[in-house]
Amino acid sequence: MELVITRDDEALQHPDDLGSLRVVVSGGMSAADLATAVERAHLGRLDEGSAHVWIPLEELRRRSAGRVAGDWEERFARMVAYAASRGWVSGDGRSVRAHVETAGV
């Protein structure tokens, strides 16, 4: 699963692939640009080091709805449990941390 973010748009791609979660940004976006794009798209928040985005789980569910297999929620829960075991889920259990990658790198 990946969120692709450009200066003007964002899209969830591969919502049925729960083996990884990442945010892919177009080259040339500064940390400030990314923070603005994340906020504009209601995708959570960029961490202080700009290496991760904390994405609300409900936003991932919303963007995946109608685009995934019937067992998706069960598999999503397993992905979240794994992320929690690695410290990648927020303390309140509402957001998951996704690594930021630059497209083309």
C-alpha positions in Angstrom: 0.0 0.0 0.0 1.4 3.4 -0.9 0.2 7.0 -0.8 1.6 8.9 -3.7 1.8 12.6 -3.0 2.6 15.4 -5.4 2.3 19.2 -4.9 -1.2 19.1 -6.3 -2.6 15.7 -5.7 -2.5 12.5 -3.7 -3.7 9.0 -4.3 -3.7 5.6 -2.5 -2.3 3.0 -4.7 -2.2 -0.8 -4.2 -4.7 -0.7 -1.2 -4.9 -4.5 -1.2 -1.1 -5.0 -0.8 -0.8 -4.9 3.0 2.8 -6.2 3.1 4.2 -2.6 3.3 3.0 0.9 3.8 4.9 3.9 2.4 4.4 7.5 1.3 6.0 8.3 -2.1 6.6 11.9 -2.8 7.5 13.6 -6.1 11.1 14.8 -6.3 11.7 18.4 -5.5 9.2 18.6 -2.7 10.6 20.2 0.4 9.6 19.1 3.9 7.4 22.2 4.1 5.7 21.3 0.8 5.2 17.7 2.0 3.8 18.9 5.4 1.3 21.1 3.5 0.2 18.4 1.1 -0.2 15.9 4.0 -2.4 18.4 5.9 -4.4 19.4 2.8 -5.2 15.7 2.1 -6.1 14.9 5.7 -3.3 12.3 5.8 -2.2 12.9 9.3 1.1 14.6 10.1 4.7 14.7 9.0 7.1 13.8 11.8 9.7 16.3 12.9 12.5 14.6 10.9 10.3 14.5 7.8 11.1 10.8 7.3 7.7 9.5 8.3 4.0 10.4 8.1 1.6 9.4 10.8 -1.5 8.4 8.8 -4.9 7.9 10.5 -6.1 4.3 10.2 -9.6 5.5 9.4 -8.2 7.5 6.4 -6.6 4.3 5.1 -9.8 2.4 5.5 -11.8 5.2 3.8 -9.5 5.4 0.9 -9.5 1.6 0.5 -13.2 1.1 0.7 -14.7 -0.6 -2.3 -11.3 -1.3 -3.8 -10.2 -4.3 -1.8 -10.9 -8.0 -1.3 -13.5 -9.2 1.2 -10.9 -10.3 3.8 -9.1 -6.9 3.7 -10.2 -5.7 7.2 -8.8 -8.9 8.8 -5.5 -8.5 6.9 -5.4 -4.8 7.7 -5.8 -5.6 11.4 -2.9 -8.0 11.2 -0.8 -5.3 9.5 -1.7 -2.8 12.2 -0.8 -5.4 14.9 2.5 -6.0 13.3 3.2 -2.3 13.1 2.2 -1.9 16.7 4.7 -4.6 17.7 7.4 -2.5 16.0 6.4 0.8 17.7 4.9 2.1 14.4 1.4 2.8 15.8 0.6 6.0 17.8 0.0 5.8 21.5 -3.7 6.2 21.0 -3.8 3.5 18.4 -5.4 5.7 15.8 -2.4 6.3 13.4 0.3 4.3 11.8 3.7 5.5 10.8 4.7 5.2 7.1 8.2 5.8 5.7 8.6 8.6 3.2 10.4 7.8 0.0 11.2 10.2 -2.9 10.0 9.0 -6.3 12.7 8.1 -8.7 15.3 7.6 -6.0 
